[in-house]
Amino acid sequence: MTSHHQAPQRLSERLRYQGRKFGFEAAGLRLPNGAEGEFETIRHPGGAMAVPLLADGRFVVVRQYRFPLEGWLLEFPAGTLEPGEAPETTIRRELEEETGYRAGRWSDLGSFPLAPAYSDESIHAYLAWDLTPLAAPPAQDADEDIQTLTMAALDLEAAAFAGEVDAKTIGGYCLARSRL
Amino acid sequence: MTSHHQAPQRLSERLRYQGRKFGFEAAGLRLPNGAEGEFETIRHPGGAMAVPLLADGRFVVVRQYRFPLEGWLLEFPAGTLEPGEAPETTIRRELEEETGYRAGRWSDLGSFPLAPAYSDESIHAYLAWDLTPLAAPPAQDADEDIQTLTMAALDLEAAAFAGEVDAKTIGGYCLARSRL
């Protein structure tokens, strides 16, 4: 991301809230272009995502319940960075927890902002190769409801057109495809 | 998105805030899998995005200041749905306001969730064809700081790998490419 050495000027603070996984604030700001107004922001520690590719060309995908949408989505495994944690560490853990696979090789696909209109979250994407199923997969987080499946590229694209795949997963798929 | 006819059960409400463009709430929930906890949610009316394709194969992109990141990103033109507004209406207006182009033809690319871990926002994507520059482009929103540029597909991919492109834009590019 291009930096500009000009931060928004904080004029007032209306609300500051620290949630379980991220913070939320509402503040009066003056932007570098002079615009003033009330702006709301999610403060997020960032995330990491794996694009897990099997030897036969299929992708490992998780089917996950998402309470804001009250439904299930198809997503690449991903997780929120713990304080001070490197994204490589996060994603090794999350891949094993969410899918029961371990990757022998990782390729860095860079990071991208998820919802920059109102969140500072960026997600770091990695292509995960040389996948082997763990004999004893670790336990999932208690608040997660996840199934693992494998999908061919064309089936994943069809699911994306049907609205069953989220933006980070489509983005990760796109970055991975341009490297394959 | 797959619906499941099972909504999270609301146990308590800790915070409810209505911002300029979306709402925020923190509540104790019991999820369909039985997990209980405090969950934070962005309530967003949804958005619409254009993937504007010029006759020479280049894409029209906006370079936009994003205050949560305190920097500029390259994005496809997009906007938030006004109350009761169809996404086709939103995106026609936003394309003209943000880029000064009008599209003669639109193709529906479907919609996808943006940040389903904490937001109910989905964005509806359209391929915008037959672009003509407006003689008198409409005024931009006062709080926007936007430049229009055109980019070849390979340059847009390179910018994505450099972290200068957001998830919805990479997703829209990916869906558009699979239809071109």
Chai-1 contact restraints between the chains, C-beta under 6 A:
chainA,res_idxA,chainB,res_idxB,connection_type,confidence,min_distance_angstrom,max_distance_angstrom,comment,restraint_id
A,M1,B,L69,contact,1.0,0.0,6.0,A-B,restraint_1
A,M1,B,G71,contact,1.0,0.0,6.0,A-B,restraint_2
A,M1,B,G163,contact,1.0,0.0,6.0,A-B,restraint_3
A,M1,B,E164,contact,1.0,0.0,6.0,A-B,restraint_4
A,T2,B,G71,contact,1.0,0.0,6.0,A-B,restraint_5
A,T2,B,W72,contact,1.0,0.0,6.0,A-B,restraint_6
A,S3,B,G71,contact,1.0,0.0,6.0,A-B,restraint_7
A,H4,B,G71,contact,1.0,0.0,6.0,A-B,restraint_8
A,A7,B,E70,contact,1.0,0.0,6.0,A-B,restraint_9
A,P8,B,F67,contact,1.0,0.0,6.0,A-B,restraint_10
A,L15,B,Y17,contact,1.0,0.0,6.0,A-B,restraint_11
A,Y17,B,L15,contact,1.0,0.0,6.0,A-B,restraint_12
A,G19,B,A26,contact,1.0,0.0,6.0,A-B,restraint_13
A,G19,B,E40,contact,1.0,0.0,6.0,A-B,restraint_14
A,R20,B,E38,contact,1.0,0.0,6.0,A-B,restraint_15
A,F24,B,F24,contact,1.0,0.0,6.0,A-B,restraint_16
A,A26,B,G19,contact,1.0,0.0,6.0,A-B,restraint_17
A,L31,B,F67,contact,1.0,0.0,6.0,A-B,restraint_18
A,N33,B,D145,contact,1.0,0.0,6.0,A-B,restraint_19
A,A35,B,A142,contact,1.0,0.0,6.0,A-B,restraint_20
A,A35,B,D143,contact,1.0,0.0,6.0,A-B,restraint_21
A,G37,B,D143,contact,1.0,0.0,6.0,A-B,restraint_22
A,E38,B,R20,contact,1.0,0.0,6.0,A-B,restraint_23
A,F39,B,F67,contact,1.0,0.0,6.0,A-B,restraint_24
A,E40,B,G19,contact,1.0,0.0,6.0,A-B,restraint_25
A,T41,B,P68,contact,1.0,0.0,6.0,A-B,restraint_26
A,R66,B,P116,contact,1.0,0.0,6.0,A-B,restraint_27
A,F67,B,P8,contact,1.0,0.0,6.0,A-B,restraint_28
A,F67,B,L31,contact,1.0,0.0,6.0,A-B,restraint_29
A,F67,B,F39,contact,1.0,0.0,6.0,A-B,restraint_30
A,P68,B,T41,contact,1.0,0.0,6.0,A-B,restraint_31
A,P68,B,S119,contact,1.0,0.0,6.0,A-B,restraint_32
A,P68,B,D120,contact,1.0,0.0,6.0,A-B,restraint_33
A,L69,B,M1,contact,1.0,0.0,6.0,A-B,restraint_34
A,L69,B,P116,contact,1.0,0.0,6.0,A-B,restraint_35
A,L69,B,D120,contact,1.0,0.0,6.0,A-B,restraint_36
A,E70,B,A7,contact,1.0,0.0,6.0,A-B,restraint_37
A,G71,B,M1,contact,1.0,0.0,6.0,A-B,restraint_38
A,G71,B,T2,contact,1.0,0.0,6.0,A-B,restraint_39
A,G71,B,S3,contact,1.0,0.0,6.0,A-B,restraint_40
A,G71,B,H4,contact,1.0,0.0,6.0,A-B,restraint_41
A,W72,B,T2,contact,1.0,0.0,6.0,A-B,restraint_42
A,L73,B,P116,contact,1.0,0.0,6.0,A-B,restraint_43
A,G110,B,F161,contact,1.0,0.0,6.0,A-B,restraint_44
A,G110,B,G163,contact,1.0,0.0,6.0,A-B,restraint_45
A,S111,B,G163,contact,1.0,0.0,6.0,A-B,restraint_46
A,F112,B,G163,contact,1.0,0.0,6.0,A-B,restraint_47
A,F112,B,A167,contact,1.0,0.0,6.0,A-B,restraint_48
A,P113,B,D166,contact,1.0,0.0,6.0,A-B,restraint_49
A,L114,B,A115,contact,1.0,0.0,6.0,A-B,restraint_50
A,L114,B,A167,contact,1.0,0.0,6.0,A-B,restraint_51
A,A115,B,L114,contact,1.0,0.0,6.0,A-B,restraint_52
A,A115,B,A115,contact,1.0,0.0,6.0,A-B,restraint_53
A,P116,B,R66,contact,1.0,0.0,6.0,A-B,restraint_54
A,P116,B,L69,contact,1.0,0.0,6.0,A-B,restraint_55
A,P116,B,L73,contact,1.0,0.0,6.0,A-B,restraint_56
A,P116,B,D166,contact,1.0,0.0,6.0,A-B,restraint_57
A,S119,B,P68,contact,1.0,0.0,6.0,A-B,restraint_58
A,D120,B,P68,contact,1.0,0.0,6.0,A-B,restraint_59
A,D120,B,L69,contact,1.0,0.0,6.0,A-B,restraint_60
A,A142,B,A35,contact,1.0,0.0,6.0,A-B,restraint_61
A,D143,B,A35,contact,1.0,0.0,6.0,A-B,restraint_62
A,D143,B,G37,contact,1.0,0.0,6.0,A-B,restraint_63
A,D145,B,N33,contact,1.0,0.0,6.0,A-B,restraint_64
A,E157,B,S178,contact,1.0,0.0,6.0,A-B,restraint_65
A,F161,B,G110,contact,1.0,0.0,6.0,A-B,restraint_66
A,G163,B,M1,contact,1.0,0.0,6.0,A-B,restraint_67
A,G163,B,G110,contact,1.0,0.0,6.0,A-B,restraint_68
A,G163,B,S111,contact,1.0,0.0,6.0,A-B,restraint_69
A,G163,B,F112,contact,1.0,0.0,6.0,A-B,restraint_70
A,E164,B,M1,contact,1.0,0.0,6.0,A-B,restraint_71
A,D166,B,P113,contact,1.0,0.0,6.0,A-B,restraint_72
A,D166,B,P116,contact,1.0,0.0,6.0,A-B,restraint_73
A,A167,B,F112,contact,1.0,0.0,6.0,A-B,restraint_74
A,A167,B,L114,contact,1.0,0.0,6.0,A-B,restraint_75
A,A167,B,A167,contact,1.0,0.0,6.0,A-B,restraint_76
A,A167,B,K168,contact,1.0,0.0,6.0,A-B,restraint_77
A,A167,B,G171,contact,1.0,0.0,6.0,A-B,restraint_78
A,K168,B,A167,contact,1.0,0.0,6.0,A-B,restraint_79
A,I170,B,G171,contact,1.0,0.0,6.0,A-B,restraint_80
A,I170,B,C174,contact,1.0,0.0,6.0,A-B,restraint_81
A,G171,B,A167,contact,1.0,0.0,6.0,A-B,restraint_82
A,G171,B,I170,contact,1.0,0.0,6.0,A-B,restraint_83
A,G171,B,G171,contact,1.0,0.0,6.0,A-B,restraint_84
A,C174,B,I170,contact,1.0,0.0,6.0,A-B,restraint_85
A,C174,B,C174,contact,1.0,0.0,6.0,A-B,restraint_86
A,S178,B,E157,contact,1.0,0.0,6.0,A-B,restraint_87
